[in-house]
Amino acid sequence: MSVTLLAGTATASVAVASETPAAAPAAALAPNAPVENLIVGYKSSASEASSNSAAADDATAKGKKAGKKAKFDRRLGTGAALVNLGGTVAPAEAADVMAQFRADPDVAYVEPDTRAYATAVTPNDTEYAKQWDLFESTAGMNVPAAWDKTTGSGVTVAVIDTGYVAHSDLAANTVAGYDFISSSAYARDGGGRDSNPADEGDWNATDGECGLGSKASNSSWHGTHVAGTIAAATNNAKGVAGIAYGAKIQHARVLGKCGGSTSDIVDAITWASGGSVAGVPANATPAKVINMSLGGPGACGTSYQNAINAAVARGTTVVVAAGNSNADAAGYSPASCNNVINVAASNRTGDRSFYSNYGSIIDIAAPGGETRRATDTPGTVTTPENGILSTLNAGTTTPGAEIYKPYQGTSMAAPHVAGLAALLKSANSALTPAQIETAIKNNARPLAGTCTGGCGDGLADAAATVAAVTSTPPAPAFENTTDVTIGDNTTVESPITVTGKTGNAPAALKVGVNIVHTYIGDLKVDLIAPDGSVYTLHNRTGSGTDNINQVYTVNASSEVANGTWKLRVNDNAGGDTGKIDSWNLTF
């Protein structure tokens, strides 16, 4: 799948019963674009899961069966194998090779290494007075009042994007990053991965250069624009103000010419959050917040989900852009992944921006702006004053002079929330990713306008959210941290006794669940109320994804609050085990 910038546009092992091949994720069933590589996840019991030589032999053998070349390339940070098909092959040919892997009971999943793209629109100008998105009462994010309590100091935010083009308004807040683009042709820097995340430009010289329907375009300098919204230097008498201007930015370059590959992006997620990636030096300053203003069509694949789950388990909050297709975000990735904060874009009047994706999986809205109206000619810039102003570069292909310009997109909305997450983590370092997400959603305010299709809990409010986490204890009132082993084909329970509450539970009871398990597709997870009523939280979805680390919202308004609540977990297959690590209830 191709990933693109979302400023206009951007993009493990689990076991079932041992005799049954693992089901492939829906998004991987039918490649719809030419494929260069496959991502193969082996079950933990398979020799290929730990041995590169075994994985290499397996790739070669399966390629021969399909009449194609297939060669083991490298191990991803998630443990999956990257298999090269010997060049770009047609979707049908890739599907033949994938079918060989899917027929193998030792394979947990296989999916094409798709690409993501940056999506930005290019406008104009500078100065804090033009940053309506930070301070205007109608549709701004109420940021200045939050600065009285926190500016984001002590927090690193990883921008997984096009990399960094030097800008004096960002230099002081930029720490060492990494270039994860493994293809020298797409990287344009003469080599593959290296320690220099410099943005070499993502221009396309001709129509069709990046596939059917692609258009010639100038370089976007997208990652630099995103970074400025998060942490541009502030009170320095120039340019724009960053939301978390006390924080540091770490660029993980994954998007170059023709977007970026899933394999590079999942390795960047792993590394940025402090995980280990073969051949890449350890991250000296792991990020506590990741921003991904990128995406593409298709449901969340196992590769993305495994990398995100692992990042969250390390304590990193993952923020993603919803997408710019004016469609249900459930059809886009990584927007449709679990364990992320999915951000839609709103405009200066407080309506959903005309291009923004929407839907039930949106968590929150934030200013994304509109540099043109929906009825204006695409590609024009008719209302630059209503865009999101940030750091940029004047070069049309390779870097030129530093400038400031407004862009529009969910790519611009996501860094508003990433900046807010950094403010929260700085204000209270004990906050978990789940608590940060809950705080942002619980303290949002209604959009001033309308959001057809659904924009989550409303418009993020920085001041209200920071006040909430600094004035009230963020920890849940009721929690059970005793480990409960989950065996094969067993049902286990973990109780929490609630006392001191009056009346019924709320209509938005928060149930935080942390389950360690290597195949969550085996699991059914239910909340059991004191009267025995059953509320299903998770029902055998996620296929071979590792672990459940998520906050669920349950309408428990018909239940008396006091009494013993239980988390019931049913393992429905053999081959993988785990434990209930902890769970909590927030009333």
Buried (B, 14 or more C-beta within 10 A) or exposed (E): BBBBBBBBBBBBBBBBEEEEBBBBBEBBEEBEBBBBBBBBBBBBBBEBBEEEEBBBBBBBEBBEBBEBBBBBBBBBBBBBBBBBBEEEBEEEBBBBBBBBBBEBBBBBBBBBBBBBBBBBBBBBBBEBEBBBBBBBEEBBBBBBBBBEBBBBBBBBBBBBBBBBBEBEBBEEBBBBBBBBBBBEEBBBBEEBBBEBBBBBBBBBEEEEBBBEEBEEBEBBBBBBBBBBBBBBBBEEEEBBBBBBBBBBBBBBBBBBBBBBBBBBBBBBBBBBBBBEBEEBEEBEBBBBBBBBBBBBBBBBBBBBBBBBBBBBBBBBBBBBBBBBBBBBBBBBBBBBBBBBBBBBBBBBEBBBBBBBBBBEBBBBBBBBBBBBEEEBEEEEBEBBBBBBBBBBBEBEBEBEEBBBBBBBBBBBBBBBBBBBBBBBBBBBEEBBBBBBBBBBBBBBBEBBBEBEBBBBBBBBBBBBBBBBBBEEEBEBEBBBEEEBEBEBEEEBEBEBEBEEBEEBBBEBBBBBBBBBBBBBBBBBBBBBBBEEEEBEBBEBEBBBBBBBBBBBBBEBEEBBBBBEBBBBBBBBBBBBBBBBBBBBBBB
